[in-house]
Amino acid sequence: MNILFQKSNQRVFGTFPLKGEELAASMDLALKFGYRAFDSAQMYGNERDVGSALKFSGINRDDLCIITKVHPENYSQNAFLPSVEKSMKDLEIDQIDVLLLHWPPADGDIRAPLKLLQKAYNAKLAKNIGVSNFTSTMMAQISTIVSAPITCNQVEFHPLLDQGALMKSSVETGIPLMAYCSIARGAIFKHSLLDDIAKSYEKTSAQIVQRWILQKGVVVNTMSTKSRNIQANFEVMDFTLSSPDMARLDSLNKVNYRIVTSDLAPWAPEWDPPAAG
């Protein structure tokens, strides 16, 4: 079974952009409410804080799923494995549960960093490997480059963005998706449809979105610093959205609102066009 589904029950607590005491307090709440999978990255500059928080929690290491991502600046023969070893040291673990490439390389040639990722896997620095921000075309190429199973492709995923191409590639390649920016940094709440659906289920609008993502077969990665939101984001397994309501939420993707563009992230590739485009 995919480790993200096995240990996280499909729910991951994200840590960007948290650091220091704010991160420690938020992770303490997340652990209290049941989160056992945590997402970090070299780029976030918080691996040491994440490691400290998890060690202080006293939770059995075997019950945790720790995810981190390699910075594109470390995609070289000399830097890749040492950077992973530093991540392990900062996280205070002897093996990373899920190690991801944070972005495709700037030149779009995914072969070299994927081979380095496989090398980290072969060296047992990571139990599982995966990618982030890969396009559907890149997903299709992965199996020709590496032999290790790919745990996930972590991507922007919410009802306002048409990710049909990635969903299709996920089915074809067997590579699951994991969502970030699941509530589109609040933009989803501008749509009254969400309020209408939330009222009918007696749930929050955010819970409706998380549930929609899960019913798409996508692992959901959320972050909050507020106790009530952290708890609500985790408690999304006790109801099921009807097929008509799923379709109503699907219709919002006509907006095709994308947060992570090349203006925000210089490593962003040329994204897949809308599936209907």
C-alpha positions in Angstrom: 0.0 0.0 0.0 1.2 3.5 -0.8 2.8 4.9 2.4 0.9 8.2 2.1 -2.4 6.3 2.3 -1.2 3.8 4.9 0.3 6.2 7.4 -1.5 9.5 6.7 -5.1 8.2 6.1 -4.8 10.4 3.0 -4.3 13.6 5.1 -1.0 15.4 5.4 -0.1 18.4 7.5 1.8 21.0 5.5 4.4 23.2 7.2 5.1 26.0 4.7 5.7 28.8 5.6 5.9 28.0 9.3 9.1 28.2 11.4 10.1 28.3 15.1 7.5 28.6 17.8 4.6 29.0 15.4 5.5 25.8 13.6 6.0 23.9 16.9 2.6 25.1 18.3 0.8 24.2 15.0 2.4 20.8 14.8 1.6 20.1 18.4 -2.1 20.7 17.6 -1.9 18.7 14.4 -0.5 15.7 16.3 -3.2 16.1 19.0 -6.0 16.0 16.4 -4.5 12.9 14.7 -2.2 14.0 12.0 0.8 11.6 11.5 2.1 12.7 8.1 4.1 16.0 7.8 5.3 17.8 4.7 8.5 19.8 4.7 11.2 20.9 2.2 14.7 22.1 2.0 13.3 25.3 0.4 11.1 26.0 3.4 14.1 26.3 5.8 12.1 24.6 8.5 13.4 21.0 8.5 15.2 21.4 11.8 12.1 22.9 13.5 10.0 20.0 12.1 12.4 17.4 13.4 12.6 19.0 16.8 8.8 19.2 17.0 8.3 15.5 16.1 11.1 14.4 18.5 9.6 16.4 21.3 6.1 15.0 20.6 7.1 11.5 21.8 5.1 9.9 19.0 6.6 6.6 17.9 8.7 7.1 14.8 7.1 4.1 13.1 3.8 5.8 13.3 5.0 8.9 11.4 5.4 9.7 7.7 7.9 12.4 7.2 8.0 14.0 3.7 10.7 16.4 2.5 11.7 17.8 -0.9 15.1 18.5 -2.5 15.7 22.0 -3.6 16.4 22.4 -7.4 19.7 24.1 -6.5 20.9 20.8 -5.2 20.2 18.8 -8.5 23.9 18.1 -9.1 26.1 15.1 -8.6 28.1 16.9 -5.9 25.1 18.4 -4.0 22.2 16.0 -4.2 23.1 13.2 -1.7 24.8 15.6 0.8 21.7 17.8 0.8 19.5 14.7 1.6 21.9 13.7 4.3 21.6 17.2 5.8 17.8 17.0 5.6 18.0 13.7 7.6 20.2 15.3 10.2 18.0 18.4 10.5 14.8 16.2 10.7 16.6 14.0 13.3 15.8 10.8 11.4 17.9 8.0 9.9 15.7 7.6 6.8 13.2 9.9 5.0 9.8 8.3 4.5 9.0 10.1 1.3 11.7 12.1 -0.6 10.5 14.3 -3.5 12.0 16.5 -6.2 10.5 19.8 -5.4 10.4 21.1 -9.0 11.4 19.9 -12.4 14.8 21.3 -13.4 14.8 24.7 -15.1 15.8 23.2 -18.4 13.0 20.7 -18.3 15.3 17.7 -18.6 14.1 15.5 -15.7 16.4 12.6 -16.4 19.4 13.7 -14.3 17.6 14.6 -11.0 15.4 11.5 -11.3 18.5 9.3 -11.5 19.9 11.1 -8.4 16.6 10.5 -6.6 16.9 6.8 -7.5 20.4 6.9 -6.1 19.1 8.2 -2.8 16.5 5.4 -2.8 19.1 2.8 -3.6 21.3 4.1 -0.8 18.3 3.7 1.6 18.3 7.4 2.5 14.6 7.3 1.5 12.0 4.6 1.9 10.0 6.1 -0.9 10.5 8.7 -3.6 8.3 11.0 -5.6 8.1 14.3 -7.4 6.3 17.6 -7.1 5.1 20.0 -9.7 5.6 17.6 -12.6 3.4 17.9 -15.7 1.5 15.0 -17.2 4.1 14.6 -19.9 6.8 14.4 -17.3 4.8 11.8 -15.3 4.6 9.6 -18.4 8.4 9.7 -18.8 9.3 8.8 -15.2 9.0 5.0 -15.6 11.5 5.1 -18.4 14.1 6.7 -16.2 13.7 5.2 -12.7 12.8 1.7 -11.5 11.6 2.5 -8.0 7.9 3.1 -7.5 6.9 6.8 -7.4 4.8 7.5 -4.3 3.2 10.8 -5.5 3.3 13.9 -7.6 2.6 16.8 -5.3 0.7 19.5 -7.2 -1.6 22.5 -6.8 -5.0 21.0 -6.7 -8.4 22.6 -5.8 -11.8 23.0 -7.4 -10.9 26.2 -9.2 -8.2 24.6 -11.3 -8.7 22.2 -14.1 -6.2 19.4 -13.4 -7.9 16.9 -15.7 -4.7 16.2 -17.6 -2.8 15.3 -14.4 -5.7 13.2 -13.2 -5.6 11.2 -16.5 -1.9 10.8 -16.3 -2.2 9.6 -12.7 -4.5 6.8 -13.8 -2.3 5.9 -16.8 1.0 5.9 -14.8 -0.3 4.7 -11.4 1.4 7.7 -9.8 -1.0 9.2 -7.2 -1.4 12.9 -6.8 -1.1 14.9 -3.5 -2.8 18.3 -3.3 -1.3 21.6 -2.1 -3.1 24.9 -2.0 -6.2 22.9 -1.5 -8.4 25.9 -0.7 -6.7 28.1 -3.3 -5.4 30.4 -0.6 -8.9 31.4 0.3 -10.1 32.1 -3.3 -12.5 29.2 -3.2 -14.6 30.9 -0.5 -15.6 33.6 -3.0 -17.9 31.2 -4.6 -21.4 30.9 -3.1 -21.9 27.4 -4.4 -19.5 26.2 -1.7 -21.6 27.8 1.1 -24.7 26.2 -0.3 -23.1 22.7 -0.3 -21.5 23.2 3.1 -24.9 24.0 4.7 -26.5 20.9 3.3 -23.9 18.7 5.0 -23.5 20.8 8.1 -19.8 21.1 7.4 -17.4 24.0 6.8 -16.6 25.1 3.3 -13.0 24.1 3.8 -14.2 20.6 4.9 -16.2 20.3 1.7 -13.2 21.1 -0.4 -11.0 18.6 1.5 -13.6 16.0 1.0 -13.9 16.7 -2.7 -10.2 16.3 -3.1 -10.2 13.0 -1.2 -13.1 11.6 -3.3 -11.0 12.5 -6.4 -8.5 9.9 -5.0 -6.0 12.6 -4.2 -4.0 12.9 -0.9 -4.8 16.2 0.7 -2.1 18.4 2.3 -3.3 21.3 4.4 -1.8 23.9 6.7 -3.3 26.1 9.4 -2.1 27.7 12.6 -5.7 27.8 14.1 -6.8 25.0 16.3 -10.4 24.8 15.0 -9.2 24.8 11.4 -6.5 22.1 12.0 -9.1 19.9 13.7 -11.8 20.6 11.0 -9.3 19.8 8.2 -8.5 16.4 9.7 -12.1 15.5 10.5 -13.3 14.9 6.9 -13.8 11.2 6.9 -17.3 11.0 8.4 -19.3 12.1 5.4 -19.4 11.6 1.6 -20.3 14.1 -1.0 -23.0 12.9 -3.4 -22.3 12.5 -7.1 -24.4 15.6 -8.0 -22.5 17.7 -5.5 -19.1 16.4 -6.7 -20.2 17.4 -10.2 -21.3 20.9 -9.0 -17.9 21.4 -7.5 -16.2 20.1 -10.6 -17.9 22.8 -12.6 -15.9 25.4 -10.7 -12.8 24.4 -12.6 -14.0 26.5 -15.6 -12.4 29.4 -13.6 -9.0 27.8 -14.2 -7.5 29.8 -11.4 -3.8 28.9 -10.8 -1.8 30.3 -7.9 1.6 28.9 -8.7 2.8 30.5 -11.9 6.3 31.3 -13.1 5.8 34.8 -11.6 5.6 33.2 -8.2 7.9 30.3 -8.7 10.8 30.6 -11.2 11.1 26.8 -11.5 7.5 26.5 -12.7 7.3 24.5 -15.9 4.8 25.1 -18.7 1.7 23.7 -17.1 -0.8 21.4 -18.7 -3.6 23.2 -20.4 -7.1 22.7 -19.2 -8.3 19.2 -20.1 -11.1 20.5 -22.2 -8.9 23.1 -23.8 
